[in-house]
């Protein structure tokens, strides 16, 4: 075992996780003894019920997009800004069914009304893009298709429905929340007009859990927890090259719609769920703060 890998494991060991009597995941932070409980939904039916309940709050609107082939709905929650709107942020979770932390994070965001900390931001939230994959606990949907390679076309029902749901939206930025089941440290794909943002976001996440220390993630070079893609011009060239093969993940579709500020979070699936959820919250909150400050300064 390398020194870097050993250090990753030792850092992760600061947290221990165990189920309580209700089946929830309880995490104890060893240095503080602080207990955190998260509720992972059993299936998409529970996700739907919890979203419906949370969306009943004032200022929230729930839209259902029927997926006829699956006999269920894709859910979208819009949250109006409580003050003059400085920015609009879209949040996507549950693209892969074996990555539960983003789904749990979004549910907490809605149920605990965490959006209220950012009154000048309007949010558009998609809690789970892959309902059948979530129920099966698989990366792919029930047909064995990775929907995160299908957003260039309308052939796959989940991708087709999402494409139509956001085709006319104008977001200032978006957050595509994921996990890497094989990692013990956080990393992100981050593309912002301000090149200082990725590091600031990773610094915030580091206060909640371990950051990747290896030089590569998913066969890409990593610097300070961020997959490196060079300057804006280089990034755009690479995106166009990647997009030429037609196997678009969701960010490529949104990029094609003209959105240029975004990030994909990758929490480490090898550590406990509650810590991963805390890391997802930290990434979102720091992004929201940076986005709000930047848009307010431009006003």
Secondary structure, 3 states (H helix, E strand, C coil): CCHHHHHHHHHHCCEEEEECCCCCEEEEECCCCCEEEECCCCCHHHHHHHHHHHCCCCCEEEEEEEEHHHCEEEEEEEECCCCCCCEEEEEECCCCCCCHHHHHHHHHHHHCCHHHHCCCEEEEEECCCCHHHHHHCCCCCCCCCCHHHCCCCCCCHHHHHHHHHHCCCCCCEEEEEEEECCCCCEEEEEECCCCCHHHHHHHHHHCCCCECCCCEECCEEEECCEECCCCHHHHHHHHHHHHCCCCCCHHHHHHHCCCCCEEEEEEECCCCHHHHHHHHHHHHHHHHHHHHHHHHHHC
